[in-house]
Amino acid sequence: MLDKKHLTWEGLLQIIAYKSHFPKGLSNLLINSFPNYKPVILPDYTPNLNIININWIAGFINSDGDSFYMFVKKRNSCIRWNLYTIYYYYNNNRSIIVLEYIKTFFLVWSNIL
């Protein structure tokens, strides 16, 4: 946008090409209006797992419509309580590596407590 490329026909087609990779993709109106756009090839996604800590996870969960819930429930006929965690994630499959790491992080963290 700094170079004003979005104001050209080629720039608009590039925006449409990127939009095609969004979770909902292109609407019928955009597909019919721009039938000759060329899809952009997305680079491979390799997350840096070394930077992931509890604060990073909190920010990750707080974005993109993710939800994290915790609740405690008393066990039947016992003095002990169980801690349950539920994580809802609304995104694409490109983040599966990060999700697996977060799962491992919480499993290790729960064993420490």
Stockholm file with secondary structure:
# STOCKHOLM 1.0

chainA/1-113         MLDKKHLTWEGLLQIIAYKSHFPKGLSNLLINSFPNYKPVILPDYTPNLNIININWIAGFINSDGDSFYMFVKKRNSCIRWNLYTIYYYYNNNRSIIVLEYIKTFFLVWSNIL
#=GR chainA/1-113 SS CTTCGGGSHHHHHHHHHHHTTSTTCCCHHHHHHCTTCCCCCCCCCCCCGGGCCHHHHHHHHTSTTCEEEEEEEECTTSSCEEEEEEEECCSCGGGHHHHHHHHHHHHHHHHHC
#=GC SS_cons         CTTCGGGSHHHHHHHHHHHTTSTTCCCHHHHHHCTTCCCCCCCCCCCCGGGCCHHHHHHHHTSTTCEEEEEEEECTTSSCEEEEEEEECCSCGGGHHHHHHHHHHHHHHHHHC
//
